[in-house]
Amino acid sequence: MALYKNASEILEKVERKKGTVKTLVYDSKFQNIKQLFALVCETQKFSSVIQEIIDSTQLLKKTKLKMNLAKVLVYDLLIGQGLKCGGGWKVVLMKHRSALHAALARMKIKKKVSRNQDLLPIAVQNPEGDELPRYVRVNTLKTKVEDVVDYFKRDGFSYHGQAYRLEDLTTLRGKTFVGDLHLSDLLVFAAKTDFHDHYLYKAGHIILQDKASCLPAYLLKPPAGSHVLDACAAPGNKTSHLAAIMNNTGKLFAFDLDAKRLSTMSTLLLRAGVTCQQLANEDFLKVDPHSTLYKDVQYVLLDPSCSGSGMVSLKNEASSQTAQDKRLQALAAFQLRCLNHALRFPRLQRLVYSTCSVHTEENEQVVAACLQDNPGFRLVSVLPQWPERGLAPLTQCLRASVAKTHTHGFFVALLERHTAESKVQVTPTILPVTESSSSLPLGEEKPGAEEPIIKELEPTDMQTDSSARKKTKKKKKKKTKVQ
């Protein structure tokens, strides 16, 4: 009975936009994650069909079951592999089994189909996310990419070397895999390749993480020994990625307001071998940037709550345009508040802002408003070879999508503190988000608005940029002495 109870609760949370199916399933800590995930996804896919059957048989009225619980039970009874529970729920469903089967048969006759699958709309039968490659990030805290490749080859997989084009990622079939063309610690397998029961996954040697989700930590690139802050950290894949980039040295402060999610994250980080973290069940907006605890923080990764509109597994229930606009406006105001707060850490040098949203309101508009509020920071252009850019004029940002990058929908921006001498002014055409007076961090007044500052940065410059600036300063000092 726990299976159906958990599945119905997850469906309810998805409808209320509380997270993606995958995140909610893993947060549930249900013993058989794979079974629960499959039940939720399949029930969600057949939701309209099942609801029509439930309505036509008046099941809710006759049984007093709630809709989502009825859906998961009816799915397994009619379409799945049969009910996996006993007790009262099974008795109730078996009492109405004949009527439910008859309703399903009538639907097939009416639509002139013979298979359950054919009852689904074409868009549902072939969702755009079904053919996304399986991305596997190698956890370099525990192993090396070459060792993982060798292990998979011994396990019957065929390695085709490094990909050179995005198209190489979409032609993978069976047990073939390649190295990603952008991220060196990422391996790419055929769509739907499952590793949840694989030894390397259970041992923490590999992390199942979408490619777009790997970009924030990769672009922030904090050096070993640095102090880094992950503002909205759970479920923890980006945190473990940061720790790997830092070689488990320095300090990695990670915050999340949800205690349950933080507990799940702690387990994930333990499995990944992360030891440099300092977890806090705390609201990031209430963290004091001037606390001595964070006096050496120079790098921040900010991936705040968002609409999740880029996640292909997040069901997008129909809602009025007015309701959607209000929700996006509220989210954007919150995201801008988080971004402004993050830039208040006195020694901050670089910050990555990311969302799994496709909406301009949560992405370019938030960044444009932040740059005007914080003239001491500029936007950095990264990965010039990346095929999808931010909307003009903020093309220094990165976007990701199923169609263009073969990933979930995503947005990433890299901000860097700059000196007064290197200002380059650019006039933004995107209307910025305004942060309401009630959401200003700690009652501070906004600084005067200024045009966004842009800087071009090649991928190879990311590690050497700060050292180059130091050399420039030394040269200037020497020239002064000579004069």
LUMNU-542784 format. One record per residue: y, x, z of N, C-alpha, C in turn. Coordinates in steps of 0.02 Angstrom, whole numbers. Each point is the difference from the previous one (the first is absolute). Example, Ala and Ser with C-alpha at 12.3 -4.5 7.8 and 13.67 -1.06 7.14 Angstrom:
SITE      nY      nX      nZ     caY     caX     caZ      cY      cX      cZ
SITE    -284     660     390      59     -45       0      60      45       0
SITE      53     -18     -36      59      42       3      55     -39      37
This chain:
SITE      nY      nX      nZ     caY     caX     caZ      cY      cX      cZ
SITE     -61      41       0      61     -41       0      63      43       0
SITE      -6      61      27      58      45       3      24      18     -70
SITE     -47       5     -47      19      17     -69      48     -51     -28
SITE     -16     -65       7      41     -53     -28      65      -9      39
SITE      -3      11      64      61      -5      41      50      53     -21
SITE     -24      62      -7      44      56     -21      26     -11     -70
SITE     -42     -23     -46      20     -11     -69      54     -53      -5
SITE      -8     -55      37      50     -54      -2      66      23      30
SITE      -2      41      52      62      25      31      37      47     -48
SITE     -37      40     -37      31      46     -49      32     -39     -56
SITE     -34     -51     -25      29     -42     -53      65     -32      24
SITE       1     -22      62      60     -30      29      57      50       2
SITE     -15      62      21      52      52       4      25      20     -68
SITE     -44       2     -50      21      17     -68      48     -53     -26
SITE     -16     -63      14      44     -55     -22      69       5      32
SITE       2      27      60      64       7      35      32      68     -12
SITE     -27      37     -50      27      65     -21       1      51      57
SITE     -54       1      40      -4      47      56     -32      66     -19
SITE     -21       6     -63     -29      63     -22     -47     -10     -58
SITE     -27      54     -26     -48      -4     -55     -69     -16      28
SITE     -44     -24     -43     -68     -16      22     -34      62      29
SITE       6      56     -36     -35      61      22      24      23      69
SITE      65       1      10      27      22      64     -21     -46      56
SITE       3     -65     -12     -19     -49      52     -74       3      16
SITE     -41      12     -51     -72       6      12     -15      60      43
SITE      31      57     -15     -14      60      39      31      -4      70
SITE      55     -35       7      30      -9      66     -43     -45      44
SITE     -42     -42     -31     -40     -47      39     -54      34      42
SITE     -20      61     -20     -53      38      33     -67     -36       1
SITE     -10     -44     -50     -63     -34      -7     -55      51     -15
SITE     -59     -11      26     -53      50      -6     -19      15     -72
SITE      -7     -52     -41     -18      10     -70      61     -12     -44
SITE      40      52      -8      63      -5     -37     -12     -21     -73
SITE     -50      29     -31     -14     -14     -70     -16     -74     -10
SITE     -40     -28      44     -20     -70      -5      61     -46       8
SITE      41      16      49      60     -41      14      49       4     -59
SITE      11      60     -26      46       9     -56     -22     -39     -61
SITE     -66       2     -14     -26     -35     -58       8     -76       8
SITE     -14     -26      59       6     -72      12      72     -24      -7
SITE      47      38      28      71     -19      -5      24       2     -72
SITE     -16      53     -36      22       7     -70     -28     -54     -45
SITE     -65     -13       7     -32     -51     -42      24     -70      17
SITE       9     -14      64      26     -66      19      71      -9     -27
SITE      39      54       4      69      -2     -26       0     -12     -75
SITE     -46      32     -36      -4      -7     -72     -18     -72     -20
SITE     -46     -31      36     -22     -67     -16      38     -53      40
SITE      57      20      29      36     -45      45      17     -68     -30
SITE      27       0     -61      20     -64     -31     -59     -44     -15
SITE     -56      30     -21     -61     -38     -14     -28     -31      64
SITE      -3      41      53     -28     -23      63      45     -55      31
SITE      65      10      -5      45     -51      28      -7     -67     -35
SITE     -10       1     -66     -10     -62     -37     -64     -35      24
SITE     -52      38      13     -63     -28      25       9     -29      70
SITE      35      37      42      13     -23      69      41     -64       0
SITE      50      -3     -44      43     -60      -3     -39     -60     -26
SITE     -40      11     -53     -36     -56     -30     -53     -29      46
SITE     -27      41      44     -52     -23      47      28     -20      68
SITE      66       9       8      34     -15      65     -34      36      58
SITE     -19      63     -13     -38      38      50      40      11      64
SITE      65      16      -6      40      14      59       4     -62      45
SITE      10     -57     -31       6     -62      38     -65     -17      36
SITE     -56      14     -33     -65     -19      27     -26      51      52
SITE      24      62      -4     -28      53      44      49      28      50
SITE      65     -12     -10      53      27      43       6      76      -6
SITE     -31      29     -52       7      72     -12      70      15     -27
SITE      26      61      15      63      21     -30     -14      26     -71
SITE      52      -4     -43     -10      14     -71     -31      68     -13
SITE      27      54      28     -26      67     -16     -71      11      25
SITE     -16     -29      58     -68       5      25     -47     -39     -46
SITE      22     -59     -21     -41     -40     -46     -11      37     -66
SITE      52      35     -24      -5      37     -63     -54      54       2
SITE       0      41      53     -49      55       3     -71     -27       8
SITE      -7     -54      37     -67     -30       9     -24     -32     -65
SITE      43     -37     -34     -19     -33     -63     -14      52     -54
SITE      40      55       0     -13      52     -49     -71      27       6
SITE     -20      19      61     -66      28       9     -55     -51     -13
SITE      12     -63      16     -50     -52     -11     -11     -13     -75
SITE      54      -5     -38      -5     -20     -71      -2      58     -49
SITE      37      53      13      10      54     -49     -28      66      23
SITE       4      13      65     -24      63      28     -75       3       8
SITE     -23      38      49     -71      11      10     -30     -44      55
SITE      34     -55      15     -25     -45      51      32      13      68
SITE       3     -51      41      32       7      66     -36      51      43
SITE      39      42      34     -27      53      42      14     -14      74
SITE       1     -64      17      12     -18      70     -45     -56      20
SITE      -6     -10      66     -38     -57      26      49     -43      40
SITE     -26     -38      45      43     -38      45      34     -59     -34
SITE      56     -21      31      35     -60     -21      27       1     -71
SITE      27      56     -22      30       4     -67     -54     -12     -53
SITE     -58      30       8     -53      -8     -49     -25     -72      -2
SITE      -6     -31      59     -22     -70       4      49     -45     -38
SITE      65      12      10      52     -40     -32      -4       7     -76
SITE      -4      62     -25      -1      12     -72     -64     -27     -33
SITE     -57       8      35     -62     -24     -29      -1     -76      -5
SITE      36     -32      44       5     -73      -1      36     -24     -63
SITE      47      40     -25      40     -18     -58     -20      40     -63
SITE     -56      34       3     -20      44     -55      -8     -37     -65
SITE     -33     -56       0     -13     -37     -62      65     -22     -33
SITE      48     -24      40      64     -22     -27      39      58     -30
SITE      -3      57      33      36      60     -23     -30      26     -65
SITE     -67       2      -4     -33      22     -62      15     -48     -57
SITE       2     -64      15      14     -50     -52      71       8     -27
SITE      47      15      45      70      10     -21       6      61     -45
SITE     -36      54      16       0      60     -42     -30     -15     -68
SITE     -54     -38      -2     -32     -17     -64      47     -42     -43
SITE      36     -47      30      47     -42     -38      56      42     -30
SITE      24      51      37      52      45     -27     -25      37     -61
SITE     -62      23       1     -27      37     -57      -8     -44     -61
SITE     -22     -62      12      -8     -47     -56      68     -16     -30
SITE      49     -12      43      67     -17     -23      31      56     -41
SITE     -11      62      20      29      58     -35     -47      29     -53
SITE     -60     -30      -6     -49      20     -50     -19      74       6
SITE     -17      20      61     -22      68      14     -65      -3      40
SITE     -36      56      -1     -63       2      38       1      49      58
SITE      47      48      -3       3      51      53      59     -14      47
SITE      -9      19      63      54      -7      49      62      40     -22
SITE     -12      60     -26      54      45     -21      45     -33     -52
SITE     -30     -42     -42      39     -30     -55      47     -55      25
SITE      -6     -20      63      46     -50      28      68      31      16
SITE       2      66       3      62      34      19      48       4     -58
SITE      66       1      14      49      12     -54     -11      70     -29
SITE      19       9     -63     -10      64     -34      31      58      39
SITE      61     -11      27      36      52      37     -39      22      62
SITE     -36     -47      31     -38      15      60     -67      33     -18
SITE     -28     -20     -58     -63      30     -22       9      74     -15
SITE      60      19     -25      14      69     -18      65      24      32
SITE       2       7      67      62      22      32      17      71     -20
SITE      67      14      -3      22      65     -25     -22      59      43
SITE     -14     -13      64     -19      56      44     -74      17      -3
SITE     -40     -41     -36     -72      11      -1     -19      67     -31
SITE      39      24     -47     -18      61     -36      39      61      24
SITE      30      -4      57      34      60      27     -52      52      17
SITE      13      63     -15     -47      53      19      -8       3      76
SITE     -55      29      22     -10      13      71      28      70      15
SITE      53       2      41      30      63      19     -27      24      66
SITE     -17      65       2     -28      30      61      40      62      17
SITE      34      -1      56      38      59      22     -45      45      42
SITE      -3      63     -18     -40      48      39      40      19      63
SITE     -32      -7      57      32      18      64      -6      75      11
SITE      53      36     -17      -3      73       3       1      27      72
SITE       5     -43      49      -7      22      69     -73      15      16
SITE     -46     -29     -39     -71       8      15     -40      34     -55
SITE      28       3     -60     -39      28     -55      47      21     -57
SITE     -29      23     -55      38      21     -58     -17     -45     -59
SITE      46      -5     -47     -12     -42     -59     -63      24     -38
SITE      -6      67      -8     -58      26     -37     -66     -18      34
SITE      -1       1      67     -62     -17      37     -18     -74      -9
SITE      51     -43       0     -12     -71     -10     -26     -13     -70
SITE      30      33     -49     -23      -7     -69     -73      21      -6
SITE     -18      56      30     -69      24      -1     -47     -50      34
SITE      22     -29      55     -42     -48      36     -14     -61     -44
SITE      53     -26     -32     -10     -58     -43     -45      16     -60
SITE       6      60     -26     -43      20     -56     -73       2      21
SITE     -12      25      61     -69       0      27     -24     -71      14
SITE      48     -45       9     -16     -69      16     -10     -42     -63
SITE       1      33     -59     -14     -35     -62      60     -19     -41
SITE      60      18      23      61     -15     -37      13      55     -52
SITE      35     -18     -53      16      48     -54      75      14       1
SITE      18      63      10      71      20       5      25      21     -69
SITE      55     -31     -23      27      14     -66      64      42       3
SITE      10      36      54      59      43       5      63     -38      16
SITE      57      33      -8      64     -31      15      23     -45     -57
SITE      27     -58      17      28     -45     -51      64      30     -28
SITE      14     -12     -63      61      25     -32      46     -57     -22
SITE     -28     -60      -4      40     -59     -19     -18     -57      47
SITE      47     -47       8     -14     -59      41     -59     -39     -28
SITE      -8       0     -66     -54     -37     -32     -68      25      22
SITE      -3      64      21     -64      29      23     -26     -35      62
SITE      46     -31      38     -19     -33      63     -29     -69     -12
SITE      11     -28     -59     -23     -68     -14     -65      -2     -41
SITE     -23      58     -22     -61       2     -41     -61      21      40
SITE       7       7      66     -55      22      42     -52     -56       6
SITE     -63      17      -7     -53     -48       5     -58      28      42
SITE     -36     -44      32     -59      21      38      17      49      55
SITE     -34      57       1       9      49      54      39      61     -24
SITE      48     -11     -46      43      55     -22      64       1      42
SITE      29      59       8      64       5      36      38      61     -24
SITE      67      -1      13      44      54     -21      48      17      57
SITE      34      57      -8      55      16      45      63     -32     -26
SITE      43     -23      45      61     -34     -22      48      49     -33
SITE      40     -26     -47      46      43     -36      66      13      37
SITE      14     -37      53      62      11      38     -11      29      69
SITE     -52     -23      35     -12      21      69     -64      40       4
SITE       5      62      23     -56      46      -2     -56     -17      48
SITE      15     -38      54     -52     -16      49     -30     -69     -12
SITE      11     -28     -60     -23     -68     -15     -53       1     -55
SITE     -56     -34      13     -53      -8     -50       0     -73     -23
SITE     -19     -11     -62       3     -67     -29     -68     -20     -28
SITE     -23     -59      22     -66     -25     -20       8     -65     -38
SITE     -55     -24     -28       1     -63     -37      18     -57      47
SITE      29     -53     -28      19     -58      39     -60     -28      38
SITE      14     -23      61     -50     -33      43     -54      47      27
SITE       7      65     -10     -47      47      32      10      -5      75
SITE     -53     -13      36       5     -14      73     -23      60      40
SITE      43      23      46     -16      57      42       0     -17      74
SITE       5     -64      18       6     -18      71     -61      21      41
SITE     -57       5     -33     -61      21      36     -18      73     -15
SITE      43      34     -35     -16      70     -19      12      47      59
SITE     -41      52       4       5      47      56      69      32       4
SITE      29      21     -57      64      34       0      56     -44      28
SITE      -6     -65     -14      51     -47      27     -10     -10      75
SITE     -61     -11      21     -13     -11      71      16      62      42
SITE      -7      59     -30      14      62      36      73      20      -3
SITE      41     -38     -37      71      15      -3      18      54     -49
SITE     -46      18     -44      14      53     -49      39     -27     -60
SITE      -7     -65     -13      39     -31     -53      35     -62      28
SITE      58     -16     -28      39     -59      19       6     -45     -61
SITE     -17     -63       7       6     -48     -55      72     -27       0
SITE      40      26     -46      72     -14       1      26      -4     -72
SITE      35     -54     -15      28      -7     -68      47      57     -15
SITE       2      20     -63      40      57     -20      74      -9      18
SITE      27     -60     -13      70     -12      14      16      10      74
SITE     -47     -18      43       9       7      72      -1      73      22
SITE     -26      44     -42      -1      72      15      67      34     -15
SITE      42     -33     -40      62      31     -22      50      15      57
SITE      10     -45      49      51      14      51     -10      66      37
SITE     -60      12      26     -13      63      36       3      59     -46
SITE     -26      -8     -61       0      55     -49      71      21     -17
SITE      45     -48      -8      69      15     -20      41      25      59
SITE     -15     -23      61      36      25      59     -18      73      12
SITE     -63      18      -7     -25      69       5      28      40      59
SITE     -10     -24      61      24      39      58     -40      65       7
SITE      34      56      12     -37      63       7     -39       3      65
SITE     -48      44       3     -40      10      60      46      18      59
SITE     -14     -30      57      38      15      60      62     -42      10
SITE      16     -43     -48      61     -40       5     -10     -61      45
SITE      56     -31      18      -2     -62      40      15     -58     -48
SITE     -47     -48      -3       3     -54     -49      -6     -67      37
SITE      34     -50     -27      -3     -66      29     -24     -51     -51
SITE     -54     -36      17     -25     -54     -41      20     -65      34
SITE      51     -33     -28      35     -53      36     -41     -64      10
SITE     -35     -22     -52     -41     -62       3     -69      19     -23
SITE     -39      30      44     -56      42     -21     -66     -36     -16
SITE     -19     -52      38     -65     -31      -9      -6     -28     -72
SITE     -60       1     -30     -65      17      30     -16      74       5
SITE      40      45     -30      -8      71      14     -21      46     -56
SITE     -12     -26     -60     -20      44     -56      56      49     -18
SITE      62     -23       0      56      45     -15       9      51      56
SITE     -13     -21      62       6      46      57     -52      56      -5
SITE     -61     -18     -17     -52      52      -6      15      46     -59
SITE      31     -27     -52      20      41     -58      54      50      20
SITE      49     -23      39      52      45      25     -30      56      42
SITE     -47     -18      44     -32      50      43     -36      53     -41
SITE     -33     -22     -55     -35      47     -43      49      47     -34
SITE      57     -26     -23      51      41     -32      29      50      49
SITE       6     -20      64      27      43      53     -53      47      29
SITE     -61      -4     -26     -55      41      26     -12     -12      75
SITE      13     -60      22     -11     -20      70      42      41      49
SITE      56      26     -23      44      38      44      67     -37       8
SITE      40      22      47      63     -34      13     -11     -63      39
SITE      45     -49      -8      -7     -64      35      11     -57     -49
SITE     -43     -49       5       3     -59     -44       7     -62      44
SITE      61     -26       6      14     -59      40     -13     -62     -43
SITE     -42     -45      25     -17     -60     -38      10     -63      42
SITE      37     -48     -27      18     -61      37     -29     -61     -34
SITE     -19     -49      40     -15     -66     -26       6     -51      57
SITE      28     -57     -17      14     -51      51     -62     -39      19
SITE     -50      -2     -45     -61     -38      12     -52      43      35
SITE     -16     -17      62     -46      41      40     -70       1     -30
SITE     -22     -56     -28     -67      -3     -29      -5      45     -62
SITE      51      -2     -42       1      42     -60       3      74      21
SITE      37      15      53       6      69      23     -68      25      26
SITE     -37     -44      33     -66      18      25     -48      16     -58
SITE       3     -42     -52     -40      12     -60      19      66     -33
SITE      65      13      -1      25      62     -29     -24      61      40
SITE      -1      -5      65     -24      55      42     -72      18     -17
SITE     -41     -50     -12     -70      11     -19      -4      34     -68
SITE      42     -22     -47       1      30     -68      20      73       4
SITE      52      15      38      24      69       5     -51      45      34
SITE     -36     -28      48     -53      39      34     -54      19     -50
SITE     -20     -49     -41     -52      13     -51      24      51     -51
SITE      66      -1     -14      28      46     -50      13      70      28
SITE      -9       9      65       9      66      30      73      17      14
SITE      44     -50       4      71      13      14      10      14      74
SITE      36      54      15      12      18      70      74      10      16
SITE      43       0     -49      71      15      12      42     -62      12
SITE     -32     -59       3      37     -62       5      20     -17      72
SITE      55     -37       6      21     -30      63      15     -74     -15
SITE     -48     -43      17       6     -71     -15      40     -36      53
SITE      39     -50     -21      40     -40      46       1     -73     -21
SITE     -20     -43      46       3     -73     -12      72     -22      14
SITE      43      10     -49      71      -9      11      35     -24     -64
SITE      53     -39      10      42     -23     -56      42      59     -23
SITE      -8      20     -63      37      58     -25      76      -9       8
SITE      24     -61      -8      71     -12       4      28      11      71
SITE     -45       4      49      22      12      69      -9      73      21
SITE     -25      40     -46      -8      72      14      69      33      -3
SITE      14      41      49      65      35       4      -2      63     -42
SITE      35       3     -56      -1      60     -43      26      62      36
SITE      41      -9      52      30      57      34     -40      22      61
SITE     -59     -29      10     -44      22      54     -21      72     -12
SITE      -6      38      53     -21      70      -7     -70       6     -29
SITE     -39     -55       7     -68       1     -27      -1       8     -76
SITE      54     -25     -31       3       2     -74      54      46     -26
SITE      20      47      40      56      44     -19     -18      46     -59
SITE     -64      11     -13     -20      44     -54     -29     -38     -60
SITE       4     -67       0     -26     -39     -56      44      11     -62
SITE     -31      25     -53      36      13     -62     -27     -42     -59
SITE     -57     -33      10     -31     -38     -54     -21     -69      27
SITE      16     -52     -39     -18     -68      19     -32     -36     -59
SITE     -56     -34      14     -31     -44     -49      10     -71      25
SITE      34     -40     -40      14     -70      18     -32     -47     -51
SITE     -52     -35      23     -34     -49     -42       0     -67      39
SITE      57     -35       1       7     -59      43     -36     -61     -26
SITE      -2     -51      41     -30     -64     -20      35     -25     -63
SITE     -39     -27     -46      29     -25     -63     -39     -61     -23
SITE      18     -26     -57     -32     -61     -25     -72      12     -23
SITE     -18      63     -13     -68      15     -24     -13     -25     -70
SITE      53     -14     -37      -7     -31     -66     -34      46     -51
SITE      -4      65      15     -32      46     -46     -75       5      10
SITE     -26     -27      55     -71       5      15     -38     -55     -37
SITE     -44      20     -45     -35     -50     -41     -48     -42      42
SITE     -18      23      60     -46     -38      43      37     -48      46
SITE      67       3      -1      39     -45      43      14     -64     -37
SITE     -29     -54      24       7     -64     -34      72     -22       0
SITE      24     -21     -57      70     -22      -6       2     -76      -9
SITE       0     -35      57       2     -73      -2      66     -23     -30
SITE      -3     -55     -37      61     -27     -29      48     -22      54
SITE      62      17      -7      52     -21      48      64     -10     -39
SITE      45     -37      31      63     -14     -35      40      63      -9
SITE      41       2     -52      41      58     -13      49      12      57
SITE      25     -54      29      46       6      57     -33      33      59
SITE     -62     -21      15     -36      29      57     -15      74     -12
SITE     -18      17     -62     -14      70     -17      64      42       5
SITE      55     -26     -24      63      36       3      21      14      72
SITE      -8     -50      43      18       9      71     -44      52      33
SITE     -65      -1     -16     -45      49      29      16      71     -23
SITE      14       8     -64      17      66     -26      65      25      30
SITE      48     -45       9      64      19      29     -10      24      72
SITE     -42     -34      38     -13      20      69     -37      67       3
SITE     -49       9     -44     -37      63      -2      45      58     -20
SITE      42     -10     -50      45      52     -23      49      21      54
SITE      26     -49      38      46      16      55     -36      42      53
SITE     -62     -18      15     -40      38      49     -13      71     -26
SITE     -19       6     -64     -15      65     -29      62      45      -1
SITE      57     -28     -15      62      39       0      17      23      70
SITE     -11     -43      48      13      19      70     -45      58      21
SITE     -64      -3     -19     -47      54      15      21      65     -33
SITE      22      -4     -63      19      59     -38      63      32      30
SITE      49     -40      16      61      26      31     -15      32      68
SITE     -45     -31      37     -19      27      66     -36      67      -8
SITE     -44       5     -50     -38      61     -10      45      59     -18
SITE      55     -13     -35      45      53     -20      44      25      57
SITE      -6     -30      60      41      21      57     -29      58      39
SITE     -61      21     -17     -29      58      36      40      62     -20
SITE      29      34      50      51      51     -14     -22      58     -44
SITE     -64      21       3     -22      58     -38     -40     -21     -63
SITE       0     -63     -16     -37     -25     -57      23      34     -65
SITE     -48      23     -39      14      30     -65     -24     -43     -58
SITE     -59     -29       7     -28     -40     -54     -33     -63      27
SITE       5     -53     -40     -30     -64      18     -29     -32     -63
SITE     -61     -26       7     -30     -39     -54      -1     -73      22
SITE      27     -43     -44      -2     -72      11     -48     -30     -51
SITE     -47     -41      23     -48     -29     -47     -17     -72      20
SITE     -20     -39     -50     -25     -68      12     -56     -14     -49
SITE     -42     -49      17     -50     -24     -48      25     -65     -30
SITE      64      -1     -17      32     -58     -29      24      15     -71
SITE       4     -52     -41      27       8     -68      70     -29      -5
SITE      26     -28      54      65     -33      -2      58      49       6
SITE      48      -6     -43      59      43       1      37      -6      67
SITE       0     -60      29      36     -12      63     -25      46      56
SITE     -65      17      -1     -29      42      53       0      74     -19
SITE      16      14     -62      -6      68     -24      68      31     -19
SITE      19      -5     -63      62      32     -23      62     -25      38
SITE       2     -64      15      59     -28      33       6      27      72
SITE     -55       8      34       1      29      68      23      72      -3
SITE     -27      39     -47      19      71      -6      74       7     -19
SITE      23     -42     -47      70       4     -21      47     -15      59
SITE     -16     -51      39      41     -17      58       0      56      52
SITE     -59      31      10      -6      54      48      41      61     -20
SITE      -2      17     -65      38      58     -24      76     -11       9
SITE      22     -61      -7      71     -14      10      19       3      74
SITE     -48     -19      43      13       2      72      -7      70      29
SITE     -35      44     -36     -14      67      26      18      53     -51
SITE      64      17      -7      22      47     -51     -26      71      11
SITE     -29      14      59     -27      66      12     -69      11     -30
SITE     -28     -51     -34     -66       6     -31       4     -16     -74
SITE     -45      29     -38      -2     -13     -72     -72     -14     -22
SITE      -6     -31     -57     -65     -17     -29     -26      60     -40
SITE     -63      16       9     -31      57     -34     -47     -25     -54
SITE       4      29     -59     -44     -19     -55     -63      43       3
SITE     -58     -33       0     -64      36       6     -48     -23     -54
SITE     -52      39     -10     -53     -14     -49      28     -26     -67
SITE      35      43     -36      30     -22     -64     -52     -26     -50
SITE     -63      20       8     -52     -22     -46     -28     -68      19
SITE      20     -28      57     -26     -65      21      23     -54     -49
SITE     -45     -43     -23      17     -45     -56      44     -60      16
SITE       6     -18      63      40     -60      17      54      19      51
SITE      62     -12     -17      57      20      42      32     -61      33
SITE      44      14      49      39     -52      30      47     -32     -50
SITE      23     -60      15      45     -34     -46      68      35      -2
SITE      30       3     -58      65      33      -9      52     -31      46
SITE      43      42      30       8      72     -12     -43      44      45
SITE     -42     -29      42     -38      41      47     -67      21     -29
SITE       3      33     -58     -61      22     -34     -31      61      33
SITE      33      28      51     -29      55      38     -59     -25      43
SITE       0     -65      16     -54     -30      39     -62      -9     -44
SITE     -57     -10      33     -62     -13     -37     -23     -72      12
SITE     -26     -30     -52     -34     -64       5     -72      10     -23
SITE     -43     -45      22     -70       1     -22     -23     -71     -12
SITE     -48      -8     -46     -24     -67     -16     -69       4     -31
SITE     -34     -56      -1     -66      -3     -31       5      19     -74
SITE      50     -27     -35       5      10     -72      18      71     -21
SITE      47      31      36      27      65     -23     -31      61      35
SITE     -21      -7      62     -27      58      36     -71     -10      25
SITE     -28     -59     -13     -69     -17      20     -10       7      75
SITE      50     -27      37      -2      -1      73      26     -68      23
SITE       1      -9      65      34     -59      27      76       9     -12
SITE      37     -54       5      72       4      -7      31      36      59
SITE      47      45     -13      27      43      54      69      24     -19
SITE      38      22      49      67      29     -10       9      58      49
SITE      28      55     -24      13      58      43      68      31     -17
SITE      38      17      52      64      35      -8       2      58      49
SITE      25      57     -22       8      59      42      74      13      11
SITE      21       0      64      69      14      18       4      67      35
SITE      56      36     -12       8      66      28      72       8      25
SITE       7      33      58      67      16      25      31      52     -45
SITE      65      -5     -12      33      47     -46      64      27      31
SITE      25      54     -31      63      29      22      56     -26     -43
SITE      60       3      26      59     -29     -34      12      31     -69
SITE     -17      65      -8      16      35     -62     -41     -25     -59
SITE     -60     -31      15     -46     -17     -55       1     -73     -19
SITE      53     -35      18       4     -72     -15       5     -11     -76
SITE     -39     -49     -24       6     -24     -68       3     -76       4
SITE      55     -30     -20       7     -71      10     -26     -39     -59
SITE     -36     -55      16     -27     -44     -50      17     -72      20
SITE      25     -39     -45      19     -68      16     -61     -46      -5
SITE     -20     -34      54     -58     -44      -3      18     -67     -32
SITE     -47     -28     -40      10     -66     -28     -43     -52      34
SITE     -47      22      43     -42     -46      36      39     -26      60
SITE       1     -65       9      35     -28      57     -37      19      64
SITE      32      31      48     -34      22      60     -14     -56      49
SITE     -51      11      41     -15     -45      55      51      10      55
SITE      21     -52      33      46       7      56     -37     -11      64
SITE      12      43      48     -32      -4      65      44     -43      45
SITE     -27     -54      27      39     -45      41      24      36      63
SITE      57     -23      26      30      34      58     -47      -2      60
SITE     -42     -52       4     -46      -6      57     -57      50      -4
SITE     -10      29     -61     -55      47      -7      22      73      -4
SITE      64      13      13      23      69       0     -33      38      57
SITE     -27      60     -13     -35      38      52      45      18      58
SITE     -18     -23      59      33      18      62      75     -11      -1
SITE      22     -51     -38      70     -20       0      48      48     -34
SITE     -27      47     -39      45      48     -32      36     -33     -59
SITE      59      24     -15      36     -23     -59     -27      38     -61
SITE       3     -33     -58     -23      33     -61      50      53     -21
SITE     -23      57     -24      45      50     -28      29     -26     -65
SITE      54      30     -23      32     -22     -62     -47       6     -59
SITE       4     -49     -45     -44       0     -58      18      56     -48
SITE     -52      28     -33      11      52     -49     -52      -7     -54
SITE      14      23     -59     -47      -7     -55     -63      41      14
SITE     -60     -23     -24     -62      37      10       4      71     -27
SITE     -31      45      35      -2      70     -21     -69      15     -28
SITE      -3      31     -59     -63      11     -34     -12      75     -10
SITE     -64      19       7     -17      69     -13     -66       3     -38
SITE      -3      41     -52     -63      10     -37     -41      52      36
SITE     -66     -14       7     -44      47      33     -68       0     -34
SITE     -20      57     -25     -65       6     -31     -54       2      54
SITE     -63     -20     -17     -53       1      50     -10      68      32
SITE       6      54     -40     -12      67      27      57      22      45
SITE      57     -35      -5      57      19      42      -5     -26      70
SITE     -46     -46      12       0     -36      63     -14      46      59
SITE     -43      50     -11     -16      45      55      51      56       8
SITE      35      16     -55      45      58       1      73     -19       6
SITE      15     -65      -2      69     -22      -3      40      21      62
SITE     -30     -10      60      36      18      61      11      75       6
SITE     -52      39     -21       7      73       3      53      25     -48
SITE       6     -33     -58      51      19     -49      70     -10      28
SITE       9     -56      36      66     -12      29      18      53      52
SITE     -52      22      39      13      52      50      22      65     -33
SITE     -34      18     -57      18      61     -36      71      -3     -26
SITE      19     -60     -25      68     -10     -25      52      12      55
SITE     -15     -27      60      46       9      55       8      73      19
SITE     -58      38       0       3      70      17      44      39     -50
SITE      -8     -17     -65      40      34     -51      74     -12      10
SITE      18     -62      19      70     -17      11      28      41      58
SITE     -40       8      53      22      40      58      13      71     -19
SITE     -46      29     -42       8      70     -21      63       9     -40
SITE      14     -47     -44      60       4     -41      62      -1      43
SITE      -1     -40      52      58      -5      45      12      66      35
SITE     -55      34      21       7      65      33      31      52     -47
SITE     -23      -1     -62      25      49     -48      74      -8     -11
SITE      22     -63      -5      72     -12     -10      39      23      60
